[in-house]
Amino acid sequence: MSDYKIILFDLDSTLSDPKIGITKSVQYALEKMNIVEPNIDKLECFIGPPLQVSFGEYYNFDGENTQKAIDFYRQRFKEKGMHENELYTDIPQLLKSLKEQQYTLVVATSKPTVFSEQILKYFNIEQYFDLIVGSNLDGTITTKTEIIQYILDKYNEHKLDDFIMIGDRKHDIIGANNNGIDSIGVTYGYGSYEELNSSNSSYIVNSVIELKKF
C-alpha cells in the first residue's frame, strides 16, 4: 500500500447521505417535465453521477430537455434539497483524525462547487478540507475524470502515488483509474460491491470505521 499524502473524498454518499434532497429534487424536476414518479426509491440512481448523464440515461432527455430538468432540479435543491441531507456517523471523527495525521484532504464531487461548499459549512466540516472541487454551474468540468485531473493539476508537485480517491460509485473509481491514481470504494453509499469491484477499485471497505482503520 502506498504512503498516500492527498486524500480525495466524494461528497454524496461518501461523506453524507443525500437521498431525500436529491431524489425529491429529481422528482420535482420530472413533474415539471410532465413525468410523475411517486416512488423516490426509484430515483436513487441519480445519487452520484452528474445530472447531465442521469437525465439522459434514465429518461432519454436530449440536451435541451436535460438542461431544463437540471434548472428545475436546482430550483428545489437550492431552496430545500441541499439541507435534506445527513452526515454519516463517524465522518467528523475520521476527518479530524486524518488532519491530525497531516493528510491533505480534498472534496472531489460532481455536485456544483457552490452547493458543495454550502453543504460542508452546514455540517461544519469545511475546515478539514484544503480544497473543494465540484462541477461548474455552466455544465463544464462535470465528469469525475475532469474533476480529479483538475485536482492533480493543482497539486502538480506531487507524484500520482501520493493520491487516493474515495467514493461509492463507479464514476469515482473510473475517474481515479483514468487519472492513474488509487481508489477506495465504499459500500455504505449507493454503489454496490459488484459495481465497485467491476470498476477495478483498488480497495473496497464496508463502513466508515473500516475506512478509518484502512
Secondary structure, DSSP 8 states (H G I E B T S, - for coil): -----EEEE-SBTTTEE-HHHHHHHHHHHHHHTT-----GGGGGGGSSS-HHHHHHHHH---HHHHHHHHHHHHHHHHHTGGGS-EE-TTHHHHHHHHHHTT-EEEEEEEEEHHHHHHHHHHTT-GGG-SEEEEE-TTS-S-SHHHHHHHHHHHTTTS-GGGEEEEESSHHHHHHHHHHT-EEEEETTSSS-HHHHHHTT-SEEESSHHHHHH-
